[in-house]
Amino acid sequence: MSIAPLRVRFAPSPTGYLHVGGARTALFNWLLARRHGGTFVLRIEDTDMERSSEAMVQGILDGMRWLGMTWDEGPDVGGPHAPYFQSQRLDRYRAAAAQLVASGHAYYDYRTAAPRVKTSDGEDVPESFGPKSYDETSVTLRADEVATREAAGMPRAVRFRVPTEGRTTFVDAVHGEIGFDNSSLEDFVVLRSDGYPTYHLSVVVDDMDMRITQVIRGDDHISNTPKQVLLYEALGVPVPGFAHVPLILGADKKRLSKRHGATSVMEYSTQGIVPEAMVNFLALLGWSPGDDQELFSADDLVERFDLEGISGGNAVFNPDKLEWMNNQHIMQLPDDVLIAHVRPWLERAELWRTGFEGEQRVWLTRALALLRPRAKRLGDIPEGLGPLMRPVAFDAAAAAKHLPPEMSEPLDALAARLADLAPFDPTTIEQAVRGTAEARGVKAGAFMQAVRVSLTGRTVSPGLFETIELLGRDESLARIRGGARQAQSS
C-alpha cells in the first residue's frame, strides 16, 4: 500500500477517558502513519460542552503518552503543537453551514426550541428536529419567507438537503464497496438551533481543513458515512478513504463495557500491564499479520501493519491472553526499560533503594532476571522481591510443614558447607544442597523446601540455587541458620 502524503487522525470526545476501543482506533491510525511516513493528527471533539471536561482531555493525553503514541499535530500540553479543539472552531462550522445554505445544499428549518432528544445517529437535537419530524415545508420556503423569518429572529436549524434519488456509495478498505439508497436518508441537521454543529458537519469540516486522506474508525460509524460523503461532495472537496474496523466484544460476545472489567487503558497501567504488551494486544484486536506471530514490539508493528490485515469480523477481548502477553513482554524488555516500569511499584512497596541507580543496580538486574518468568503483572515483582530484601518473616503454615525439628541439624550442616564453598554459583550450590540431603538421609525435595522456607519464609520463590547466589554467602548463611533455629524451636 502506498499513500502519499498520508494524513490520518484520532478524534476522541472528552466525555470519558481513553477506552480500549478508542485506543485501538488511535493505534491503527498511528501505525499506518508511521509506516508510510505520514502525519498523525490528534483532535479533541469537545462540542458537547456539558459532558466534556479538562480532566477527561488530560486522561486521553495521558493514555496516548503511556502507549507511546506521539502525535504530529494536535493538542500537546506544554509541547510545540497547536491544539485542535472543536470548541475553538465554532465559527468555522457556522461558516460552512452558511456556505451549504448559499449553494442550495442545505436550508433553514424554522421550529420553536423544544426538548432535546437523541437521533438515530446518537446526535443530541431539539425534539422538533428529530428524524422525519422536521418541518418539511421549510424545504420549499421562498426567499422572501426566509428573509421574514430571519428578520424576526425565529429559531432555526440548518438541514442538509439529501438527494431524493440515487445511491451514495463509498469504498471501504475493510468491507469493500458500501452503498445506501438516498431515499433511506432523512434531511439531516448540520447546525442546531443553538448554533452548535452536529457530528456530521464538524467532523467533515475538520477532516477537510486538516487534509485528512484516510479515516480509520469503528464499524459503528458506517451508518454515518453516506451523510458525510454527501457533505464532502457538497463542499467541493475530495472524499477521503474509509476503513471501518470491527467492534471489540467481551468473552460473552457482547460489546465491551465496564462489566467486562477495566475499559480505560490507564486502568490497565494501574493493574500492572506494561505499555509494550498493551500495544501488542490492541494491535491484534481485529488485525492479523498474516501468520502465527503474536509477539511484536512497536517497531515490528510499524513495519508490518497494513489495512489489508484488518478483519471484517468483531474482535474478542481476552484478559487471559493479555496477561500471558504481558508476561512475555516483561521477560523480553531491556533491563533499563523494565526497571523504569517497575520503579513506581517498588517505591509504593517501600522496596526502592537509591543504590539501585548506582552500585546496587547490578543486583537488582540479577533479581529481576529471576523474577521475570513468574511475573504476569508488574505487581508480581515487588511481591517476589520483598522476601529477598526484608528480614525473613516465616509463614506459619509453611514453617510448621517444612521446618520440623529434624530439619535443624541438616540446615546447620548446609550452612557449614556453604561457608567455604567455591565457586559460589548455582551449580556448586546445587551440589552442596543435594549432597547435604543425601549425607543426612533426607529426601532432596523435602530438604530443598526447608531451605526455601528458611531463605524466604515462603514455599514459593524463584530458583532456589539462583536465589542463594543472589542473596550472597553471608546473607544466605544467616537465613539458613535462622531456619535451623526455627525448626529446633518448633
C-alpha positions as CSV (number, residue, x, y, z in Angstrom):
1,M,0.0,0.0,0.0
2,S,1.4,3.4,-1.0
3,I,-0.2,6.6,0.2
4,A,1.5,10.0,-0.1
5,P,1.0,12.3,1.6
6,L,-0.9,10.3,4.1
7,R,-2.7,12.2,6.8
8,V,-4.8,10.3,9.5
9,R,-6.4,11.4,12.7
10,F,-7.7,10.3,16.0
11,A,-10.6,12.4,17.2
12,P,-11.8,11.3,20.7
13,S,-14.6,13.0,22.6
14,P,-13.5,14.1,26.1
15,T,-16.7,12.7,27.7
16,G,-14.7,9.8,29.1
17,Y,-11.2,8.6,29.5
18,L,-9.3,6.8,26.7
19,H,-11.0,3.4,26.5
20,V,-9.9,0.2,24.9
21,G,-11.8,0.7,21.6
22,G,-10.6,4.3,21.2
23,A,-7.0,3.3,22.0
24,R,-7.2,0.5,19.3
25,T,-8.5,3.0,16.8
26,A,-5.8,5.5,17.7
27,L,-3.2,2.8,17.4
28,F,-4.3,1.7,13.9
29,N,-4.1,5.3,12.7
30,W,-0.7,5.8,14.4
31,L,0.8,2.6,12.9
32,L,-0.4,3.5,9.4
33,A,1.1,7.0,9.6
34,R,4.4,5.7,11.0
35,R,4.7,3.0,8.4
36,H,4.1,5.4,5.4
37,G,5.8,8.4,6.8
38,G,2.5,10.2,7.1
39,T,1.1,12.7,9.6
40,F,-0.9,11.6,12.7
41,V,-3.3,14.3,13.9
42,L,-4.9,14.4,17.3
43,R,-8.2,16.3,17.5
44,I,-10.4,16.7,20.6
45,E,-14.1,16.7,19.7
46,D,-15.4,18.7,22.6
47,T,-18.5,20.4,21.3
48,D,-20.6,18.5,23.9
49,M,-19.8,21.2,26.5
50,E,-22.0,19.8,29.2
51,R,-20.2,16.4,29.3
52,S,-16.7,17.4,28.3
53,S,-14.1,18.2,30.9
54,E,-10.4,19.2,31.1
55,A,-9.8,16.1,33.3
56,M,-11.1,13.9,30.5
57,V,-8.9,15.6,28.0
58,Q,-5.9,15.1,30.2
59,G,-6.9,11.5,30.7
60,I,-6.9,11.0,26.9
61,L,-3.5,12.6,26.5
62,D,-2.1,10.5,29.4
63,G,-3.3,7.3,27.8
64,M,-1.8,8.2,24.5
65,R,1.5,9.1,26.0
66,W,1.5,5.9,28.2
67,L,1.0,3.8,25.0
68,G,3.8,5.7,23.2
69,M,1.6,7.1,20.5
70,T,3.1,10.5,19.8
71,W,1.1,12.9,17.5
72,D,2.4,15.2,14.9
73,E,-0.4,17.8,15.1
74,G,-3.0,18.5,17.8
75,P,-3.2,19.3,21.5
76,D,0.1,18.8,23.3
77,V,0.1,20.4,26.8
78,G,3.4,22.2,27.2
79,G,4.5,21.0,23.8
80,P,5.1,22.5,20.4
81,H,1.9,21.6,18.6
82,A,-1.0,23.9,18.0
83,P,-4.1,22.4,19.7
84,Y,-7.1,21.2,17.7
85,F,-10.2,21.6,19.8
86,Q,-13.6,21.7,18.1
87,S,-14.8,24.1,20.7
88,Q,-12.4,26.6,19.3
89,R,-13.7,26.2,15.7
90,L,-17.4,27.0,16.1
91,D,-17.2,30.0,13.7
92,R,-15.7,27.7,11.1
93,Y,-18.6,25.3,11.3
94,R,-21.2,28.1,11.2
95,A,-19.5,29.5,8.1
96,A,-19.6,26.0,6.5
97,A,-23.3,25.7,7.3
98,A,-23.9,29.1,5.7
99,Q,-21.9,28.0,2.6
100,L,-24.2,25.0,2.3
101,V,-27.3,27.1,2.5
102,A,-26.0,29.6,-0.1
103,S,-25.1,26.8,-2.5
104,G,-28.6,25.2,-2.1
105,H,-27.3,22.1,-0.5
106,A,-28.9,23.0,2.9
107,Y,-31.8,25.0,4.1
108,Y,-33.2,26.6,7.3
109,D,-35.7,24.6,9.3
110,Y,-37.7,27.0,11.5
111,R,-39.2,25.5,14.6
112,T,-39.7,26.6,18.1
113,A,-37.0,25.4,20.5
114,A,-38.1,22.1,22.1
115,P,-36.8,19.5,24.5
116,R,-33.7,17.6,23.2
117,V,-33.8,14.0,22.0
118,K,-31.3,11.5,20.6
119,T,-31.5,10.9,16.8
120,S,-30.8,7.5,15.2
121,D,-27.2,8.6,14.9
122,G,-26.9,9.4,18.6
123,E,-27.0,13.2,18.0
124,D,-28.5,15.4,20.7
125,V,-31.0,17.7,18.9
126,P,-34.2,19.6,19.7
127,E,-37.2,17.3,19.7
128,S,-38.8,19.1,16.7
129,F,-35.7,18.4,14.7
130,G,-35.7,14.7,15.2
131,P,-35.6,12.2,12.2
132,K,-38.5,12.6,9.9
133,S,-40.2,15.0,12.3
134,Y,-38.8,18.2,10.8
135,D,-40.9,20.9,9.2
136,E,-40.8,19.7,5.6
137,T,-42.4,23.0,4.4
138,S,-39.1,24.6,5.2
139,V,-37.7,22.8,2.2
140,T,-39.8,25.0,-0.2
141,L,-39.8,28.3,1.5
142,R,-39.4,31.3,-0.8
143,A,-36.5,33.7,-0.4
144,D,-38.8,36.4,1.0
145,E,-40.3,33.9,3.5
146,V,-36.8,33.0,4.7
147,A,-35.9,36.7,5.0
148,T,-39.1,37.4,7.1
149,R,-38.3,34.6,9.5
150,E,-34.6,35.7,9.7
151,A,-35.6,39.2,10.5
152,A,-37.9,38.0,13.2
153,G,-35.1,36.0,14.8
154,M,-37.0,32.8,14.6
155,P,-35.1,29.7,15.9
156,R,-33.9,27.5,13.1
157,A,-31.6,24.6,12.4
158,V,-29.7,24.1,9.2
159,R,-30.6,20.9,7.4
160,F,-28.7,19.2,4.6
161,R,-30.8,18.6,1.5
162,V,-30.4,14.9,0.7
163,P,-30.9,14.0,-2.9
164,T,-34.2,12.2,-3.4
165,E,-32.9,9.7,-5.9
166,G,-29.9,7.6,-6.5
167,R,-27.4,6.0,-4.1
168,T,-24.5,7.2,-2.1
169,T,-21.6,4.8,-2.2
170,F,-18.0,4.6,-0.9
171,V,-15.3,2.0,-0.9
172,D,-14.3,0.8,2.5
173,A,-10.7,-0.6,2.9
174,V,-12.1,-3.3,5.2
175,H,-15.6,-4.1,3.9
176,G,-15.4,-3.2,0.2
177,E,-18.0,-1.1,-1.6
178,I,-20.9,0.0,0.6
179,G,-23.9,1.8,-0.7
180,F,-27.1,3.5,0.7
181,D,-30.2,4.4,-1.1
182,N,-30.7,8.2,-0.7
183,S,-34.4,7.6,-0.2
184,S,-33.4,5.9,3.1
185,L,-31.7,9.1,4.4
186,E,-33.5,12.0,6.0
187,D,-32.6,15.6,5.5
188,F,-30.2,15.7,8.5
189,V,-29.3,18.6,10.8
190,V,-25.8,20.0,10.3
191,L,-26.2,23.1,12.6
192,R,-28.6,23.1,15.6
193,S,-30.7,26.0,16.6
194,D,-28.3,26.8,19.4
195,G,-25.5,27.4,16.9
196,Y,-23.6,24.2,17.6
197,P,-22.7,21.8,14.8
198,T,-23.8,18.2,14.8
199,Y,-21.2,15.5,14.5
200,H,-21.7,15.2,10.7
201,L,-20.8,18.8,10.0
202,S,-17.9,19.2,12.5
203,V,-16.1,16.0,11.5
204,V,-16.3,16.7,7.8
205,V,-15.2,20.3,8.1
206,D,-12.3,19.3,10.4
207,D,-11.2,16.4,8.1
208,M,-11.4,18.8,5.1
209,D,-9.5,21.6,6.8
210,M,-6.9,19.2,8.2
211,R,-6.5,17.5,4.9
212,I,-7.2,14.0,6.2
213,T,-6.7,11.4,3.5
214,Q,-7.7,8.2,5.3
215,V,-10.4,7.9,8.0
216,I,-9.9,4.8,10.2
217,R,-12.7,4.4,12.8
218,G,-15.1,1.8,14.3
219,D,-17.8,-0.1,12.5
220,D,-20.5,1.8,14.4
221,H,-19.7,4.8,12.1
222,I,-20.7,3.0,8.9
223,S,-24.2,4.4,9.0
224,N,-22.8,8.0,9.4
225,T,-20.6,7.7,6.3
226,P,-23.1,8.3,3.5
227,K,-24.2,11.6,5.1
228,Q,-20.6,12.6,5.4
229,V,-19.8,11.6,1.8
230,L,-22.7,13.9,0.7
231,L,-21.2,16.7,2.7
232,Y,-17.8,16.3,1.3
233,E,-19.2,16.4,-2.2
234,A,-21.4,19.5,-1.4
235,L,-18.4,21.3,0.0
236,G,-16.5,20.5,-3.2
237,V,-13.6,18.6,-1.7
238,P,-12.2,15.1,-2.3
239,V,-13.8,12.3,-0.2
240,P,-11.1,10.6,2.0
241,G,-10.6,6.9,2.1
242,F,-12.5,5.0,4.8
243,A,-11.6,1.9,6.8
244,H,-14.2,0.8,9.4
245,V,-12.7,-1.6,11.9
246,P,-14.5,-4.3,13.8
247,L,-16.0,-3.7,17.2
248,I,-14.4,-5.2,20.3
249,L,-16.5,-7.7,22.2
250,G,-16.2,-9.3,25.6
251,A,-15.9,-13.0,26.1
252,D,-19.7,-13.2,26.2
253,K,-19.7,-11.8,22.6
254,K,-21.4,-8.6,23.8
255,R,-19.9,-5.2,23.2
256,L,-17.0,-4.5,25.6
257,S,-18.1,-2.4,28.6
258,K,-17.3,-1.9,32.2
259,R,-19.0,-5.1,33.2
260,H,-16.1,-6.9,31.4
261,G,-13.6,-5.2,33.7
262,A,-11.3,-2.3,33.1
263,T,-12.0,-0.5,29.8
264,S,-9.9,2.6,30.3
265,V,-6.3,1.9,29.2
266,M,-4.9,3.7,32.2
267,E,-6.7,1.3,34.4
268,Y,-4.6,-1.4,32.8
269,S,-1.5,0.6,33.7
270,T,-2.6,0.6,37.4
271,Q,-3.1,-3.2,37.1
272,G,0.5,-3.8,36.2
273,I,0.2,-4.2,32.4
274,V,3.3,-2.8,30.6
275,P,2.5,-0.4,27.7
276,E,4.6,-2.6,25.3
277,A,2.2,-5.5,26.0
278,M,-0.9,-3.3,25.7
279,V,0.1,-2.0,22.3
280,N,0.8,-5.5,21.1
281,F,-2.5,-6.8,22.4
282,L,-4.5,-3.9,21.0
283,A,-2.9,-4.3,17.6
284,L,-4.1,-7.9,17.4
285,L,-7.7,-7.0,18.2
286,G,-9.1,-7.1,14.7
287,W,-5.8,-7.1,12.8
288,S,-3.6,-10.0,11.8
289,P,0.0,-10.0,10.3
290,G,-1.0,-12.9,8.1
291,D,1.0,-15.6,10.0
292,D,1.1,-17.1,13.5
293,Q,3.4,-14.4,15.1
294,E,1.8,-13.0,18.2
295,L,4.6,-11.0,20.0
296,F,5.5,-7.7,18.4
297,S,7.4,-4.6,19.5
298,A,6.0,-1.3,18.4
299,D,8.7,-1.1,15.7
300,D,7.7,-4.6,14.5
301,L,4.1,-3.4,14.2
302,V,5.0,-0.3,12.3
303,E,7.0,-2.4,9.8
304,R,4.1,-4.9,9.2
305,F,0.9,-3.0,9.7
306,D,-1.5,-2.5,6.8
307,L,-5.2,-2.0,6.3
308,E,-5.4,-5.3,4.4
309,G,-4.8,-7.2,7.6
310,I,-7.9,-5.8,9.3
311,S,-10.6,-8.4,9.7
312,G,-14.2,-7.6,9.0
313,G,-15.4,-9.7,12.0
314,N,-15.6,-8.5,15.5
315,A,-12.7,-8.9,17.9
316,V,-12.9,-10.6,21.3
317,F,-11.1,-9.1,24.3
318,N,-9.4,-12.0,26.2
319,P,-8.0,-10.8,29.5
320,D,-6.1,-14.1,29.9
321,K,-4.4,-13.6,26.6
322,L,-3.4,-10.0,27.7
323,E,-1.9,-11.4,30.9
324,W,0.1,-14.0,29.0
325,M,1.3,-11.4,26.6
326,N,2.2,-9.1,29.5
327,N,4.4,-11.8,31.0
328,Q,6.1,-12.4,27.6
329,H,7.0,-8.7,27.3
330,I,8.2,-8.5,30.9
331,M,10.6,-11.3,30.1
332,Q,11.9,-9.6,27.0
333,L,12.1,-6.0,28.0
334,P,15.6,-4.5,28.3
335,D,16.7,-4.2,31.9
336,D,16.5,-0.4,32.0
337,V,13.0,-0.3,30.5
338,L,11.7,-2.9,33.0
339,I,13.3,-1.1,35.9
340,A,11.7,2.2,34.8
341,H,8.3,0.4,34.6
342,V,8.6,-1.3,38.0
343,R,10.2,1.5,39.9
344,P,6.8,3.1,41.0
345,W,5.7,-0.3,42.2
346,L,8.9,-0.8,44.2
347,E,8.5,2.7,45.7
348,R,4.9,2.0,46.8
349,A,6.1,-1.2,48.4
350,E,9.0,0.7,50.1
351,L,11.5,-1.5,48.3
352,W,13.2,1.0,46.1
353,R,16.8,1.9,47.2
354,T,18.8,4.8,46.0
355,G,21.6,2.4,45.3
356,F,19.5,0.9,42.5
357,E,20.5,3.9,40.5
358,G,24.2,3.1,41.2
359,E,26.2,0.3,42.6
360,Q,23.2,-1.9,43.5
361,R,21.7,-1.8,40.0
362,V,23.6,-5.0,39.0
363,W,22.0,-6.8,42.0
364,L,18.5,-5.5,41.0
365,T,19.0,-6.6,37.4
366,R,20.0,-10.1,38.6
367,A,16.9,-10.2,40.9
368,L,14.7,-9.2,38.0
369,A,16.1,-11.9,35.9
370,L,14.9,-14.4,38.5
371,L,11.5,-12.8,38.9
372,R,10.6,-12.1,35.3
373,P,9.4,-15.7,34.4
374,R,6.8,-15.7,37.2
375,A,5.7,-12.1,36.7
376,K,2.3,-11.9,35.0
377,R,1.9,-8.3,36.1
378,L,4.3,-5.6,37.4
379,G,2.9,-6.1,40.9
380,D,4.2,-9.6,41.0
381,I,7.8,-8.2,41.0
382,P,7.7,-6.5,44.4
383,E,5.7,-9.4,45.7
384,G,8.6,-11.7,44.8
385,L,11.3,-9.2,45.6
386,G,10.1,-8.3,49.1
387,P,11.2,-11.6,50.8
388,L,14.7,-11.2,49.3
389,M,15.1,-7.7,50.6
390,R,13.4,-7.8,54.0
391,P,14.1,-9.9,57.1
392,V,12.6,-13.3,56.9
393,A,9.0,-13.5,58.2
394,F,8.0,-17.1,58.4
395,D,4.6,-18.1,57.1
396,A,3.2,-20.1,60.0
397,A,1.8,-22.9,57.8
398,A,5.0,-23.1,55.7
399,A,7.2,-23.3,58.8
400,A,5.0,-25.9,60.5
401,K,5.1,-28.2,57.4
402,H,8.6,-27.7,56.2
403,L,10.7,-26.9,59.3
404,P,10.1,-29.7,61.7
405,P,12.7,-30.3,64.4
406,E,14.5,-33.0,62.4
407,M,15.4,-30.4,59.8
408,S,17.5,-28.3,62.2
409,E,20.7,-30.3,62.0
410,P,20.7,-30.7,58.2
411,L,20.2,-27.0,57.8
412,D,23.1,-26.2,60.1
413,A,25.2,-28.7,58.2
414,L,24.4,-27.0,54.9
415,A,25.3,-23.6,56.3
416,A,28.7,-25.0,57.3
417,R,29.2,-26.5,53.9
418,L,28.3,-23.2,52.1
419,A,30.6,-21.2,54.3
420,D,33.7,-22.2,52.3
421,L,32.1,-23.3,49.1
422,A,33.9,-22.2,45.9
423,P,33.0,-21.2,43.4
424,F,29.7,-19.8,44.9
425,D,27.5,-20.3,41.9
426,P,24.2,-22.2,41.2
427,T,25.9,-25.4,40.0
428,T,28.1,-25.9,43.1
429,I,25.3,-24.6,45.4
430,E,23.0,-27.3,44.0
431,Q,25.7,-30.0,44.5
432,A,26.1,-28.8,48.1
433,V,22.3,-28.9,48.9
434,R,21.8,-32.3,47.3
435,G,24.9,-33.7,48.9
436,T,23.9,-32.5,52.3
437,A,20.5,-34.0,52.0
438,E,22.0,-37.3,50.8
439,A,24.6,-37.4,53.6
440,R,21.9,-36.7,56.3
441,G,19.4,-39.2,54.8
442,V,16.8,-36.6,54.0
443,K,14.8,-36.6,50.8
444,A,16.1,-33.9,48.5
445,G,12.7,-32.4,47.7
446,A,11.8,-32.0,51.4
447,F,15.2,-30.6,52.2
448,M,15.1,-28.1,49.4
449,Q,11.7,-26.9,50.6
450,A,13.1,-26.5,54.1
451,V,15.9,-24.4,52.6
452,R,13.5,-22.3,50.6
453,V,11.3,-21.5,53.7
454,S,14.5,-20.7,55.6
455,L,15.5,-18.2,52.9
456,T,12.2,-16.5,52.2
457,G,9.7,-17.6,54.8
458,R,7.6,-19.0,52.0
459,T,7.1,-22.2,50.0
460,V,7.3,-20.4,46.6
461,S,10.3,-18.5,45.3
462,P,12.5,-18.1,42.2
463,G,15.0,-20.8,41.5
464,L,16.4,-22.0,44.9
465,F,20.1,-22.2,43.9
466,E,20.0,-18.9,42.0
467,T,18.3,-17.3,45.0
468,I,21.1,-18.4,47.3
469,E,23.7,-17.0,44.9
470,L,21.7,-13.7,44.6
471,L,21.4,-13.3,48.4
472,G,25.1,-13.9,48.7
473,R,27.1,-16.1,51.0
474,D,26.7,-14.2,54.3
475,E,23.0,-13.4,54.0
476,S,22.2,-17.0,52.8
477,L,24.1,-18.5,55.8
478,A,22.3,-16.2,58.2
479,R,18.9,-17.1,56.8
480,I,19.6,-20.9,56.7
481,R,20.8,-20.8,60.3
482,G,17.7,-18.9,61.2
483,G,15.7,-21.6,59.6
484,A,17.6,-24.2,61.7
485,R,16.7,-22.3,64.9
486,Q,13.0,-22.1,63.8
487,A,13.0,-25.9,63.2
488,Q,14.6,-26.5,66.6
489,S,12.0,-24.5,68.4
490,S,9.0,-25.9,66.7
